[in-house]
Amino acid sequence: MRDDDYEFDDDEPYVVIERQSAGIGSFLVGAAIGAGLALLFAPKS
């Protein structure tokens, strides 16, 4: 497509959508929850 196929008006606001991937913090929280559940459900010896 050519650039002039779309008409943009500089005075009108526009929306920018940013996507973020899950970081190391989310991974660590998930690992901690998983470890806690593993300890709760581990067989007692």
N, C-alpha and C positions, 0 to 999 in steps of 0.2 A: 504494500500500500504506500501511497505517497503521503508526505507530510501534510499536504494541503487538502487531503480528504476529510480531515477533522477541522472544525472551527472552534478555536479557543478564544475566550474573551478574558483579557488580563484582569478586568475589574471583578470578575466573578470568583467566589471562593472555590477551592477544589479540595478533595479529600485524598489524603495519602494514607495508604494502608501498609503498615509495617508488620512483618511476621518475625517473631523471635523463636528460636529453638530453645528447648529446655536446657538449662545450664547445669553446671556441676552441683549447684545447691539442691536442685530437685532430685538429682541422682542420690546425693548423700541422705536426704530425707527419706527417700524410698528405701535405701539400703538399711537405714536405722530402723524403720518400721518393720521391714522384713526380718531383720535380726531379732527384734523384740518378739515378733510372732513365732519365730523358730524356737526361741527359748521357752515361750509359753507352751508350745505344743510338743516339745521334745519329751521322749519317754524318760521317766525318772528311774535312775538306777541306784 
